[in-house]
Amino acid sequence: MENVNITKRIRRTHFSLGVQAAGVSSYTLYNRMLLPAEFDGYVDDYHHLKKHVQVWDVACERQVDIQGPDAAHLMDLISPRDMRKMADDQCYYIPVMNRQGRMLNDPVAVKLAADHFWISIADGDFIQYVMGVSDALGLDVTIHEPDVSPLAIQGPKSDDLMARIFGNEVRDIRFFRYKRLSFEGHEMLVARSGYSKQGGFEIYVEGSEYAMPLWDRLMSTGEDLQVRVGCPNLIERIEGGLLSYGNDMNRDNTPHEVGLGRFCNSPLDYIGKTAVETERNIGPSQQIRAIAIDGSIPFCETAMPLLADGKQVGQVTSAVFSPDFGTNVAIGMVANTHWDAGTKLEVETLDGMRSASVQKGFWI
C-alpha cells in the first residue's frame, strides 16, 4: 500500500504498522481513518474467521466522550432506547435519529459511570450533532473525541487467545458487557462485542503507547491458534444480517425500516419520538430483508433495483456469493407488498437481470 496518500484529513491508526506488516491489500475510509478492507482475499479470510481467530484494527470506530451532570439526560434525548436500567458495565446498541425519525448513526453506547458515556460511532461526523444538541440546550456536559482505539478479536478461538493475555476472567464477560482488565499494568476496557457473528471481543485501547505492544502480544501469543490479522468480512456480515451505515441504511431510512424498532422503547421524550411512534402505529412501507440471488453477480458497487412484474419494489444494498451456503446472499430494502418470505423477485445487476427470492431470515 505504498501509494496511499495520507494527510491530516485521512488518519492512520495506532495499529497501522501492524496492519501494513500483515500485508493489507486494500483499505476503505471510515470516520476519515483507514479501515483495512482486505488481506489475503475475502473468501480465504472468511473461512479463516469461521474456524480460528483474527485481530482487527477497528480504531476507526471513534468514541464520542460525554461527561458531566447532564450526560444521562443528553443520552436520553439523542437515543430512543430506554437506558434507565443500563448497568455501569453495559454496552447498548442504539439507533439515533433526527427530528423526522431518520437514521443518523447506529452506534454502541458504553456506560462508564452514571455521568460518563462513550458513543462508539459508525461512519459519520456524529460528534458534531451531539455537540449541537448540547450547545442548543445549554447542557452541563463536556464532549470530545478521546484517544481511544478499539481493537477487535473475533472468531471461535477468541476466548482462548484473550484469556492468555488478560486471564480467565475474560471468559466470564457477558454479551455486550465489559470488564476493566490489566495489560502491562495499564487498565483496558474489554467488551464482549464485535462486528461478526463468530463471537469475540473489542478492546478499547486508551493511549497510543499501548497499541502496538498489545498487538504484538496478541499475534505472538496466538501463533498456535492460527491467529491472523483480518478485518470485517463482507460475506460473513451479510450472512449474519449485520447492517452497514452508509451502505444498507442512511438518513433516508427509519429505525423501523432497518429492523431496529425494538430499540425504540424509551418512555421519555427523545428527538424523533413523534415520527417513530407514528410509523410504529401505521407500520413501515419498506423494510430490510434477506435476499437470495441466483446466478453469477458482479460486485455490488451501487444499489441494485429489486423488481416485481417490471416495477421496482426495493433495492439490494449489499450482495456477495457465500461459499458455505452456495448462493448469493444479499441485504435488501423491500416494499411491504413484496417482503414476505418466499416472494419471487428479480435483481437488475450491471450484468443483467437475475432471479431472487425473499428469505425467512438471514443465514447465521
MIVO-461341 format. One record per residue (C-alpha): residue number from 0; residue in one letter; y, x, z. Coordinates in nm, 4 decimals. Layout:
N
   i aa       py       px       pz
 NUM  a        Y        X        Z
...
END
This chain:
364
   i aa       py       px       pz
   0  m   0.0000   0.0000   0.0000
   1  e   0.2395   0.2825  -0.0867
   2  n   0.4598   0.0530  -0.2960
   3  v   0.5561  -0.1824  -0.0135
   4  n   0.9348  -0.1620   0.0256
   5  i   1.0081  -0.2070   0.3960
   6  t   1.3617  -0.2918   0.5073
   7  k   1.5080  -0.4337   0.8249
   8  r   1.4530  -0.7782   0.6710
   9  i   1.0793  -0.7129   0.6375
  10  r   0.9466  -0.5691   0.9594
  11  r   0.6375  -0.3653   1.0257
  12  t   0.4419  -0.4418   1.3408
  13  h   0.3340  -0.2211   1.6281
  14  f  -0.0164  -0.2252   1.4747
  15  s   0.0804  -0.1344   1.1170
  16  l  -0.0555   0.2197   1.1450
  17  g  -0.3981   0.0818   1.2324
  18  v  -0.3840  -0.1722   0.9517
  19  q  -0.2958   0.0945   0.6953
  20  a  -0.5682   0.3277   0.8194
  21  a  -0.8185   0.0434   0.7739
  22  g  -0.7296   0.0218   0.4041
  23  v  -0.5332  -0.3010   0.3794
  24  s  -0.5208  -0.4074   0.0143
  25  s  -0.2549  -0.6780   0.0316
  26  y  -0.0005  -0.8352   0.2634
  27  t   0.1835  -1.1627   0.2870
  28  l   0.5136  -1.2213   0.4666
  29  y   0.5312  -1.4286   0.7823
  30  n   0.8407  -1.4579   1.0006
  31  r   0.9857  -1.1676   0.7995
  32  m   0.6980  -0.9483   0.9136
  33  l   0.3956  -0.8033   0.7379
  34  l   0.0768  -1.0057   0.7792
  35  p  -0.2365  -0.8414   0.6341
  36  a  -0.3916  -1.0715   0.3751
  37  e  -0.6977  -0.8807   0.2528
  38  f  -0.9047  -0.5706   0.3213
  39  d  -1.2489  -0.5442   0.1573
  40  g  -1.2209  -0.8716  -0.0292
  41  y  -1.2037  -1.2059   0.1476
  42  v  -1.5658  -1.3021   0.0635
  43  d  -1.7111  -0.9928   0.2297
  44  d  -1.4599  -1.0317   0.5135
  45  y  -1.5698  -1.3965   0.5506
  46  h  -1.9361  -1.3071   0.6014
  47  h  -1.8476  -1.0333   0.8479
  48  l  -1.6202  -1.2625   1.0526
  49  k  -1.9026  -1.5130   1.0968
  50  k  -2.1520  -1.2517   1.2161
  51  h  -1.9643  -0.9845   1.4077
  52  v  -1.6143  -0.9241   1.5487
  53  q  -1.2771  -0.8432   1.3948
  54  v  -0.9388  -0.7180   1.5148
  55  w  -0.6415  -0.8928   1.3532
  56  d  -0.2780  -0.7849   1.3509
  57  v  -0.1057  -1.1204   1.4030
  58  a   0.2113  -0.9785   1.5587
  59  c   0.3997  -1.1922   1.3063
  60  e   0.3308  -1.4874   1.5384
  61  r   0.6631  -1.4274   1.7086
  62  q   0.7480  -1.5669   2.0503
  63  v   1.0474  -1.7782   2.1432
  64  d   1.1094  -1.6987   2.5099
  65  i   1.2670  -1.9854   2.7067
  66  q   1.3533  -1.9270   3.0701
  67  g   1.5777  -2.0981   3.3236
  68  p   1.6269  -2.4148   3.5302
  69  d   1.6299  -2.6369   3.2192
  70  a   1.3357  -2.4696   3.0434
  71  a   1.0867  -2.7521   3.1072
  72  h   1.3463  -3.0124   3.0055
  73  l   1.4089  -2.8296   2.6791
  74  m   1.0342  -2.8163   2.6101
  75  d   1.0106  -3.1912   2.6725
  76  l   1.2930  -3.2523   2.4238
  77  i   1.1524  -3.0486   2.1362
  78  s   0.7871  -3.1472   2.1774
  79  p   0.6197  -3.4897   2.1511
  80  r   0.3264  -3.3616   2.3588
  81  d   0.3222  -3.4561   2.7262
  82  m   0.3410  -3.1241   2.9092
  83  r   0.3992  -3.2525   3.2623
  84  k   0.0426  -3.1643   3.3682
  85  m   0.0347  -2.8329   3.1851
  86  a  -0.1054  -2.5655   3.4177
  87  d   0.0604  -2.2287   3.4642
  88  d  -0.2296  -2.0591   3.2814
  89  q  -0.2467  -2.3021   2.9919
  90  c  -0.1612  -2.2984   2.6218
  91  y  -0.0806  -2.6169   2.4262
  92  y  -0.0852  -2.6664   2.0504
  93  i   0.2281  -2.8713   1.9837
  94  p   0.3900  -3.0306   1.6799
  95  v   0.7693  -3.0020   1.6765
  96  m   0.9926  -3.2199   1.4629
  97  n   1.3444  -3.3091   1.3616
  98  r   1.5084  -3.6471   1.4349
  99  q   1.3389  -3.8007   1.1306
 100  g   0.9998  -3.7115   1.2741
 101  r   0.9359  -3.4429   1.0111
 102  m   0.7451  -3.1281   1.0971
 103  l   0.9474  -2.8149   1.1699
 104  n   0.6642  -2.5996   1.3042
 105  d   0.3233  -2.6255   1.4718
 106  p   0.3365  -2.3553   1.7400
 107  v   0.1389  -2.2832   2.0535
 108  a   0.3306  -2.3239   2.3791
 109  v   0.2356  -2.0823   2.6570
 110  k   0.3390  -2.1740   3.0103
 111  l   0.4188  -1.8633   3.2125
 112  a   0.5811  -2.0466   3.5068
 113  a   0.7484  -2.3784   3.5809
 114  d   1.0734  -2.2409   3.4381
 115  h   0.9380  -1.9976   3.1785
 116  f   0.7646  -2.0619   2.8432
 117  w   0.6762  -1.8796   2.5251
 118  i   0.6561  -2.0687   2.1980
 119  s   0.4246  -1.8767   1.9651
 120  i   0.5547  -1.9944   1.6301
 121  a   0.4155  -2.0461   1.2845
 122  d   0.6185  -1.9163   0.9911
 123  g   0.9844  -2.0208   1.0133
 124  d   1.3086  -1.9476   1.1956
 125  f   1.2288  -2.1881   1.4763
 126  i   1.4180  -1.9844   1.7350
 127  q   1.7432  -2.0880   1.5693
 128  y   1.6530  -2.4558   1.6049
 129  v   1.5685  -2.4131   1.9744
 130  m   1.8948  -2.2296   2.0328
 131  g   2.0836  -2.5041   1.8505
 132  v   1.9358  -2.7797   2.0669
 133  s   2.0065  -2.5834   2.3827
 134  d   2.3635  -2.4969   2.2852
 135  a   2.4438  -2.8523   2.1759
 136  l   2.3326  -2.9900   2.5137
 137  g   2.4645  -2.7031   2.7219
 138  l   2.1265  -2.6408   2.8868
 139  d   2.0864  -2.3755   3.1551
 140  v   1.8356  -2.1505   2.9791
 141  t   1.8163  -1.8111   2.8131
 142  i   1.6429  -1.7898   2.4755
 143  h   1.5387  -1.4747   2.2948
 144  e   1.2589  -1.3114   2.0953
 145  p   1.0745  -1.0780   2.3334
 146  d   0.8861  -0.7632   2.2376
 147  v   0.5516  -0.9450   2.2419
 148  s   0.2985  -0.8840   1.9668
 149  p  -0.0216  -1.0923   1.9541
 150  l  -0.3437  -0.9151   1.8602
 151  a  -0.6378  -1.1413   1.7739
 152  i  -1.0030  -1.0580   1.8464
 153  q  -1.2158  -1.3044   1.6510
 154  g  -1.5850  -1.3554   1.5814
 155  p  -1.9083  -1.4343   1.7691
 156  k  -1.9178  -1.0888   1.9331
 157  s  -1.5591  -1.1083   2.0594
 158  d  -1.6608  -1.1802   2.4206
 159  d  -1.8766  -0.8666   2.4283
 160  l  -1.6018  -0.6457   2.2902
 161  m  -1.3310  -0.7886   2.5140
 162  a  -1.5499  -0.7515   2.8257
 163  r  -1.5811  -0.3798   2.7555
 164  i  -1.2011  -0.3495   2.7556
 165  f  -1.0943  -0.5963   3.0254
 166  g  -1.4124  -0.6531   3.2289
 167  n  -1.6446  -0.9520   3.2524
 168  e  -1.3627  -1.1648   3.3930
 169  v  -1.2563  -1.2224   3.0355
 170  r  -1.5718  -1.4277   2.9737
 171  d  -1.4516  -1.6890   3.2246
 172  i  -1.1324  -1.7713   3.0340
 173  r  -1.1484  -2.1312   2.9155
 174  f  -1.0351  -2.2518   2.5733
 175  f  -0.6548  -2.2471   2.5435
 176  r  -0.6249  -2.0904   2.8884
 177  y  -0.5288  -1.7368   2.9741
 178  k  -0.5602  -1.4664   3.2375
 179  r  -0.3401  -1.1680   3.3123
 180  l  -0.5685  -0.8657   3.2785
 181  s  -0.5062  -0.4938   3.3039
 182  f  -0.5244  -0.2342   3.0277
 183  e  -0.4424   0.1230   3.1320
 184  g  -0.2585  -0.0116   3.4359
 185  h  -0.0472  -0.2496   3.2293
 186  e  -0.0883  -0.6258   3.2681
 187  m  -0.1519  -0.8214   2.9482
 188  l  -0.1762  -1.1931   2.8865
 189  v  -0.5186  -1.2656   2.7319
 190  a  -0.5810  -1.6160   2.5951
 191  r  -0.8959  -1.7729   2.4512
 192  s  -0.7459  -1.8869   2.1235
 193  g  -0.7060  -1.7801   1.7620
 194  y  -0.6811  -1.8882   1.4005
 195  s  -1.0528  -1.9172   1.3291
 196  k  -1.3438  -2.1384   1.4275
 197  q  -1.5626  -1.8415   1.5217
 198  g  -1.4268  -1.8074   1.8731
 199  g  -1.2209  -1.5293   2.0212
 200  f  -0.9046  -1.4227   2.1973
 201  e  -0.5406  -1.3424   2.1462
 202  i  -0.3885  -1.0578   2.3454
 203  y  -0.0129  -1.0861   2.3905
 204  v   0.0847  -0.7188   2.3913
 205  e   0.4177  -0.6605   2.5668
 206  g   0.5702  -0.3267   2.4769
 207  s   0.5169  -0.1118   2.1682
 208  e   0.3777   0.1811   2.3677
 209  y   0.0548  -0.0090   2.4452
 210  a  -0.0123  -0.1414   2.0948
 211  m  -0.1945   0.1438   1.9214
 212  p  -0.3750   0.2674   2.2367
 213  l  -0.5245  -0.0827   2.2731
 214  w  -0.6025  -0.0992   1.9008
 215  d  -0.7773   0.2368   1.9051
 216  r  -0.9760   0.1472   2.2159
 217  l  -1.0985  -0.1771   2.0608
 218  m  -1.2057  -0.0025   1.7422
 219  s  -1.3854   0.2857   1.9137
 220  t  -1.5477   0.0703   2.1820
 221  g  -1.6797  -0.1823   1.9310
 222  e  -1.8477   0.0500   1.6837
 223  d  -2.1985  -0.0661   1.7750
 224  l  -2.0790  -0.4287   1.7466
 225  q  -1.9737  -0.3547   1.3871
 226  v  -1.6089  -0.4213   1.4713
 227  r  -1.3820  -0.4301   1.1681
 228  v  -1.0121  -0.4757   1.1030
 229  g  -0.9599  -0.8177   0.9492
 230  c  -0.7122  -1.0969   0.9029
 231  p  -0.7089  -1.4789   0.8882
 232  n  -0.9682  -1.5679   0.6269
 233  l  -0.8868  -1.8235   0.3578
 234  i  -1.2435  -1.9532   0.3190
 235  e  -1.3173  -1.9858   0.6899
 236  r  -0.9860  -2.1573   0.7743
 237  i  -1.0314  -2.4196   0.5005
 238  e  -1.3920  -2.4861   0.6076
 239  g  -1.2604  -2.5453   0.9594
 240  g  -0.9589  -2.7519   0.8560
 241  l  -0.7094  -2.5076   1.0074
 242  l  -0.3739  -2.6002   0.8586
 243  s  -0.1140  -2.3515   0.7405
 244  y   0.2503  -2.4476   0.7885
 245  g   0.4294  -2.3936   0.4585
 246  n   0.1076  -2.4452   0.2626
 247  d  -0.0659  -2.7606   0.3880
 248  m   0.2377  -2.9138   0.5583
 249  n   0.6131  -2.8707   0.5628
 250  r   0.9339  -3.0541   0.6524
 251  d   0.8354  -3.3431   0.4240
 252  n   0.5398  -3.4302   0.6472
 253  t   0.4980  -3.6097   0.9792
 254  p   0.2561  -3.5330   1.2645
 255  h   0.0525  -3.8436   1.1789
 256  e   0.0164  -3.7308   0.8181
 257  v  -0.1214  -3.3914   0.9196
 258  g  -0.3587  -3.5257   1.1834
 259  l  -0.1509  -3.4315   1.4880
 260  g  -0.0668  -3.7812   1.6027
 261  r  -0.2897  -3.7407   1.9092
 262  f  -0.0492  -3.4764   2.0357
 263  c   0.2450  -3.7180   2.0242
 264  n   0.1702  -3.8654   2.3652
 265  s   0.4791  -3.7962   2.5742
 266  p   0.6365  -4.0983   2.7508
 267  l   0.9620  -3.9035   2.7783
 268  d   1.2440  -3.9048   2.5271
 269  y   1.1985  -3.6337   2.2659
 270  i   1.3539  -3.5529   1.9325
 271  g   1.1983  -3.7697   1.6620
 272  k   1.0343  -4.0185   1.9015
 273  t   1.1586  -4.3337   1.7257
 274  a   1.0252  -4.2167   1.3912
 275  v   0.6907  -4.1085   1.5400
 276  e   0.6330  -4.4392   1.7213
 277  t   0.7352  -4.6426   1.4169
 278  e   0.4823  -4.4602   1.1993
 279  r   0.2163  -4.4959   1.4676
 280  n   0.2629  -4.8742   1.4574
 281  i   0.2517  -4.9124   1.0804
 282  g   0.0199  -4.6208   1.0029
 283  p   0.0866  -4.3240   0.7727
 284  s   0.0932  -4.3749   0.3972
 285  q  -0.0948  -4.0472   0.3420
 286  q  -0.2973  -3.8042   0.5492
 287  i  -0.4781  -3.4696   0.5400
 288  r  -0.8399  -3.4913   0.4242
 289  a  -1.1226  -3.2506   0.3466
 290  i  -1.1894  -3.2427  -0.0277
 291  a  -1.4914  -3.1005  -0.2126
 292  i  -1.4219  -2.9936  -0.5710
 293  d  -1.6838  -2.9439  -0.8411
 294  g  -1.6994  -2.6602  -1.0925
 295  s  -1.5055  -2.3372  -1.1032
 296  i  -1.1421  -2.3446  -0.9963
 297  p  -0.8592  -2.0934  -1.0235
 298  f  -0.6777  -1.9569  -0.7201
 299  c  -0.4663  -2.2321  -0.5630
 300  e  -0.1228  -2.0735  -0.6041
 301  t   0.0592  -2.4088  -0.6066
 302  a  -0.0355  -2.7611  -0.5045
 303  m  -0.2817  -2.9257  -0.7440
 304  p  -0.2410  -3.3001  -0.8137
 305  l  -0.5144  -3.5394  -0.6994
 306  l  -0.5697  -3.8265  -0.9399
 307  a  -0.7491  -4.1600  -0.9488
 308  d  -0.7628  -4.3536  -1.2759
 309  g  -0.5000  -4.1213  -1.4159
 310  k  -0.2478  -4.1817  -1.1386
 311  q  -0.1550  -3.9267  -0.8746
 312  v  -0.2736  -4.0220  -0.5256
 313  g  -0.2184  -3.6943  -0.3481
 314  q  -0.2439  -3.3187  -0.3851
 315  v  -0.4693  -3.0288  -0.2930
 316  t  -0.2768  -2.7679  -0.0980
 317  s  -0.5484  -2.5068  -0.0264
 318  a  -0.8813  -2.4558  -0.2039
 319  v  -1.1471  -2.1872  -0.2458
 320  f  -1.5208  -2.1521  -0.3091
 321  s  -1.7362  -2.1460   0.0057
 322  p  -2.0473  -1.9272  -0.0190
 323  d  -2.2096  -2.0912   0.2847
 324  f  -2.1630  -2.4477   0.1642
 325  g  -2.1968  -2.3852  -0.2090
 326  t  -1.8928  -2.5852  -0.3121
 327  n  -1.5190  -2.5534  -0.3468
 328  v  -1.3741  -2.6518  -0.0106
 329  a  -1.0204  -2.7822  -0.0015
 330  i  -0.7467  -2.9343   0.2119
 331  g  -0.5647  -3.2246   0.0530
 332  m  -0.2975  -3.4790   0.1335
 333  v  -0.4340  -3.8151   0.0169
 334  a  -0.2803  -4.1635  -0.0054
 335  n  -0.4226  -4.4214   0.2362
 336  t  -0.5548  -4.6176  -0.0616
 337  h  -0.7916  -4.3348  -0.1514
 338  w  -0.8629  -4.1373   0.1667
 339  d  -1.1947  -4.2974   0.2672
 340  a  -1.4953  -4.0643   0.2762
 341  g  -1.6894  -4.0717  -0.0488
 342  t  -1.3921  -4.1678  -0.2664
 343  k  -1.4191  -4.0011  -0.6079
 344  l  -1.1063  -3.8299  -0.7392
 345  e  -1.0003  -3.5709  -0.9936
 346  v  -0.8060  -3.2496  -0.9368
 347  e  -0.5698  -3.1167  -1.2010
 348  t  -0.6136  -2.7375  -1.1901
 349  l  -0.4487  -2.4759  -1.4097
 350  d  -0.7852  -2.4522  -1.5898
 351  g  -0.8209  -2.8263  -1.6459
 352  m  -0.9498  -3.1358  -1.4646
 353  r  -1.2237  -3.1119  -1.2030
 354  s  -1.4214  -3.3818  -1.0240
 355  a  -1.3683  -3.4093  -0.6485
 356  s  -1.4637  -3.6275  -0.3531
 357  v  -1.3147  -3.7022  -0.0115
 358  q  -1.5354  -3.5731   0.2708
 359  k  -1.6124  -3.7336   0.6077
 360  g  -1.4723  -3.4261   0.7826
 361  f  -1.4267  -3.0548   0.7465
 362  w  -1.7264  -2.8301   0.7189
 363  i  -1.7126  -2.6466   1.0547
END
